[in-house]
Amino acid sequence: MLSTLCPDAGQDWIAKTALRDAPSFIFPQGKPLKAGSFRNQERQTTMLERNIGWALTELKAGRRVRRENWNGKGMWLALQVPDEGSKMTLPYIYIEYPEGHPAYPNGCRVPWLASQTEILASDWEIVE
């Protein structure tokens, strides 16, 4: 973590810098989410738990996920698991753009590749 790289930096400085420079980064200590950020969740989730590992677990469970802070609204990720009729032989993640999206007015599904920002983000959420 940053405290290892900058041992003189206190937790307050680290948290303020993370908030200022990268609002969706993983913080040294998980902060509770705002009330209502998660619908139908039985327990409150911390920001550390909404990282890419959490998102992958949700995808494997058959749920769709998205980033809270994605610029394009209405987009989400899903996991496609091939069956006997599929041309693909391994599972893959795709991003779905809804109809009316500026980039793809008729809607679109394309394979998805995570950026470094998305890998380090902690603002993943379930799409209902």
DOBAPA-953068 format. One record per atom (N, C-alpha, C): residue in three letters; x, y, z. Coordinates in steps of 0.2 Angstrom, whole numbers. Example, Ala and Ser with C-alpha at 12.3 -4.5 7.8 and 13.67 -1.06 7.14 Angstrom:
ALA,66,-28,39
ALA,62,-22,39
ALA,66,-16,39
SER,64,-11,35
SER,68,-5,36
SER,64,0,39
% end
This chain:
MET,4,-6,0
MET,0,0,0
MET,4,6,0
LEU,1,12,-1
LEU,5,18,-1
LEU,9,20,5
SER,6,17,11
SER,10,18,18
SER,16,15,18
THR,17,9,14
THR,23,6,13
THR,28,10,9
LEU,25,13,3
LEU,29,17,-1
LEU,31,23,2
CYS,27,26,6
CYS,28,33,9
CYS,27,32,17
PRO,32,29,20
PRO,31,27,27
PRO,30,34,32
ASP,32,40,29
ASP,31,46,33
ASP,24,48,32
ALA,20,46,28
ALA,13,48,26
ALA,9,45,31
GLY,5,49,35
GLY,0,47,39
GLY,-6,44,36
GLN,-11,41,39
GLN,-17,38,36
GLN,-21,44,34
ASP,-22,50,37
ASP,-26,55,35
ASP,-23,58,28
TRP,-17,59,28
TRP,-14,61,21
TRP,-16,56,16
ILE,-15,50,17
ILE,-16,45,12
ILE,-23,45,10
ALA,-28,45,14
ALA,-35,45,13
ALA,-37,51,9
LYS,-34,57,11
LYS,-36,63,7
LYS,-33,63,0
THR,-27,61,0
THR,-24,61,-7
THR,-28,56,-11
ALA,-30,50,-9
ALA,-33,45,-13
ALA,-40,48,-15
LEU,-43,52,-10
LEU,-50,55,-12
LEU,-49,60,-17
ARG,-44,64,-17
ARG,-43,70,-21
ARG,-40,67,-28
ASP,-36,62,-28
ASP,-33,60,-35
ASP,-36,54,-38
ALA,-40,50,-34
ALA,-43,44,-37
ALA,-49,42,-33
PRO,-55,45,-34
PRO,-60,44,-30
PRO,-63,37,-30
SER,-61,33,-35
SER,-63,26,-34
SER,-58,21,-33
PHE,-52,24,-30
PHE,-47,19,-28
PHE,-48,15,-22
ILE,-45,10,-21
ILE,-46,6,-14
ILE,-42,10,-9
PHE,-46,12,-4
PHE,-43,16,2
PHE,-40,11,7
PRO,-35,14,11
PRO,-32,10,16
PRO,-36,7,21
GLN,-42,10,22
GLN,-47,7,27
GLN,-53,8,23
GLY,-57,3,23
GLY,-64,3,19
GLY,-68,8,23
LYS,-72,12,18
LYS,-77,17,21
LYS,-84,14,19
PRO,-88,15,24
PRO,-95,12,22
PRO,-98,16,16
LEU,-102,13,13
LEU,-106,16,7
LEU,-111,20,9
LYS,-114,25,5
LYS,-119,29,7
LYS,-126,24,7
ALA,-130,26,11
ALA,-136,22,12
ALA,-140,22,5
GLY,-142,16,3
GLY,-146,16,-3
GLY,-141,14,-9
SER,-135,14,-8
SER,-130,12,-14
SER,-131,5,-16
PHE,-133,1,-12
PHE,-134,-6,-13
PHE,-142,-8,-12
ARG,-145,-10,-17
ARG,-152,-12,-16
ARG,-152,-19,-14
ASN,-157,-22,-10
ASN,-158,-29,-9
ASN,-151,-32,-6
GLN,-147,-29,-3
GLN,-141,-32,1
GLN,-143,-33,8
GLU,-141,-38,11
GLU,-143,-40,18
GLU,-138,-36,23
ARG,-132,-35,20
ARG,-127,-32,25
ARG,-124,-26,21
GLN,-122,-21,25
GLN,-118,-15,22
GLN,-112,-18,19
THR,-110,-16,13
THR,-104,-17,10
THR,-99,-12,11
THR,-92,-13,12
THR,-87,-8,12
THR,-85,-7,5
MET,-81,-1,4
MET,-78,0,-3
MET,-73,-5,-4
LEU,-69,-7,0
LEU,-64,-12,-1
LEU,-68,-19,-4
GLU,-74,-20,-2
GLU,-77,-26,-4
GLU,-80,-25,-11
ARG,-80,-19,-14
ARG,-83,-18,-21
ARG,-78,-17,-26
ASN,-73,-21,-25
ASN,-67,-21,-30
ASN,-68,-26,-36
ILE,-63,-26,-40
ILE,-64,-31,-46
ILE,-65,-38,-44
GLY,-62,-40,-39
GLY,-64,-47,-36
GLY,-71,-48,-35
TRP,-74,-43,-31
TRP,-81,-44,-30
TRP,-85,-44,-36
ALA,-83,-40,-41
ALA,-87,-39,-47
ALA,-87,-46,-51
LEU,-81,-49,-51
LEU,-80,-55,-54
LEU,-84,-61,-51
THR,-84,-61,-44
THR,-89,-66,-41
THR,-96,-65,-42
GLU,-98,-59,-43
GLU,-105,-57,-45
GLU,-107,-59,-52
LEU,-102,-58,-56
LEU,-103,-61,-63
LEU,-103,-68,-64
LYS,-99,-72,-60
LYS,-99,-79,-60
LYS,-106,-82,-57
ALA,-109,-78,-53
ALA,-115,-80,-50
ALA,-121,-78,-54
GLY,-120,-75,-60
GLY,-125,-74,-65
GLY,-128,-67,-65
ARG,-125,-63,-61
ARG,-127,-56,-60
ARG,-124,-51,-65
ARG,-127,-46,-67
ARG,-124,-41,-71
ARG,-121,-35,-66
VAL,-115,-32,-68
VAL,-112,-27,-64
VAL,-110,-21,-69
ARG,-109,-16,-65
ARG,-106,-9,-69
ARG,-103,-5,-64
ARG,-99,0,-66
ARG,-96,4,-62
ARG,-100,10,-60
GLU,-101,12,-54
GLU,-105,18,-52
GLU,-103,24,-56
ASN,-96,25,-57
ASN,-94,31,-60
ASN,-92,31,-68
TRP,-95,26,-71
TRP,-94,25,-78
TRP,-97,31,-82
ASN,-94,34,-87
ASN,-97,40,-90
ASN,-103,38,-94
GLY,-103,32,-97
GLY,-109,30,-101
GLY,-114,27,-97
LYS,-120,30,-97
LYS,-125,27,-92
LYS,-129,21,-96
GLY,-131,17,-92
GLY,-135,11,-94
GLY,-131,5,-97
MET,-124,6,-96
MET,-120,0,-99
MET,-119,-5,-93
TRP,-117,-11,-94
TRP,-116,-16,-89
TRP,-112,-21,-92
LEU,-109,-25,-88
LEU,-105,-31,-89
LEU,-109,-37,-88
ALA,-108,-43,-92
ALA,-111,-49,-90
ALA,-106,-55,-92
LEU,-107,-60,-89
LEU,-102,-66,-91
LEU,-106,-71,-96
GLN,-103,-72,-101
GLN,-106,-77,-106
GLN,-102,-84,-105
VAL,-106,-89,-104
VAL,-104,-96,-103
VAL,-106,-100,-109
PRO,-101,-102,-113
PRO,-103,-105,-120
PRO,-107,-112,-118
ASP,-112,-114,-123
ASP,-115,-120,-123
ASP,-113,-124,-129
GLU,-116,-130,-130
GLU,-114,-134,-136
GLU,-114,-130,-143
GLY,-119,-126,-143
GLY,-120,-122,-149
GLY,-116,-116,-150
SER,-112,-114,-145
SER,-108,-108,-146
SER,-102,-109,-150
LYS,-100,-104,-153
LYS,-93,-104,-157
LYS,-88,-103,-152
MET,-89,-100,-147
MET,-84,-98,-142
MET,-83,-105,-137
THR,-77,-106,-135
THR,-76,-112,-131
THR,-75,-111,-124
LEU,-73,-105,-122
LEU,-72,-103,-115
LEU,-77,-97,-113
PRO,-78,-96,-106
PRO,-82,-91,-104
PRO,-78,-84,-106
TYR,-82,-79,-107
TYR,-79,-72,-108
TYR,-84,-67,-105
ILE,-81,-61,-103
ILE,-85,-55,-101
ILE,-87,-51,-107
TYR,-93,-48,-107
TYR,-95,-44,-112
TYR,-98,-37,-109
ILE,-97,-32,-113
ILE,-101,-26,-111
ILE,-107,-25,-115
GLU,-112,-23,-112
GLU,-118,-21,-116
GLU,-120,-14,-116
TYR,-121,-11,-122
TYR,-123,-4,-123
TYR,-130,-4,-124
PRO,-134,-1,-121
PRO,-142,-1,-122
PRO,-143,3,-129
GLU,-149,2,-131
GLU,-152,5,-137
GLU,-152,13,-135
GLY,-150,17,-140
GLY,-150,24,-139
GLY,-143,27,-136
HIS,-139,22,-134
HIS,-132,24,-132
HIS,-129,28,-138
PRO,-125,34,-136
PRO,-122,38,-141
PRO,-117,35,-146
ALA,-114,30,-143
ALA,-109,26,-147
ALA,-112,21,-152
TYR,-117,18,-149
TYR,-121,13,-153
TYR,-128,14,-152
PRO,-131,18,-156
PRO,-138,19,-156
PRO,-143,13,-156
ASN,-141,8,-159
ASN,-145,2,-160
ASN,-144,-3,-154
GLY,-139,-1,-149
GLY,-137,-6,-144
GLY,-131,-10,-147
CYS,-128,-13,-142
CYS,-122,-17,-145
CYS,-119,-21,-139
ARG,-117,-27,-140
ARG,-113,-31,-136
ARG,-106,-33,-139
VAL,-101,-31,-135
VAL,-94,-33,-137
VAL,-90,-36,-131
PRO,-85,-40,-133
PRO,-81,-42,-128
PRO,-77,-36,-124
TRP,-76,-37,-117
TRP,-74,-32,-113
TRP,-67,-34,-110
LEU,-63,-29,-110
LEU,-56,-29,-107
LEU,-55,-24,-102
ALA,-53,-26,-96
ALA,-53,-21,-91
ALA,-47,-16,-91
SER,-48,-10,-90
SER,-42,-5,-90
SER,-39,-6,-83
GLN,-33,-2,-82
GLN,-30,-2,-75
GLN,-35,1,-70
THR,-38,7,-72
THR,-43,10,-68
THR,-48,6,-66
GLU,-51,2,-70
GLU,-57,-3,-68
GLU,-54,-8,-64
ILE,-48,-11,-65
ILE,-45,-16,-60
ILE,-45,-13,-53
LEU,-43,-7,-52
LEU,-41,-4,-46
LEU,-47,0,-43
ALA,-53,0,-46
ALA,-59,3,-44
ALA,-62,0,-38
SER,-66,3,-34
SER,-70,0,-29
SER,-77,3,-29
ASP,-79,5,-35
ASP,-86,7,-35
ASP,-91,3,-40
TRP,-89,-4,-40
TRP,-93,-8,-44
TRP,-100,-9,-40
GLU,-105,-11,-44
GLU,-112,-12,-41
GLU,-116,-17,-46
ILE,-121,-20,-43
ILE,-125,-24,-46
ILE,-130,-21,-50
VAL,-131,-23,-56
VAL,-137,-20,-61
VAL,-143,-24,-60
GLU,-148,-21,-58
GLU,-155,-25,-57
GLU,-159,-24,-63
% end
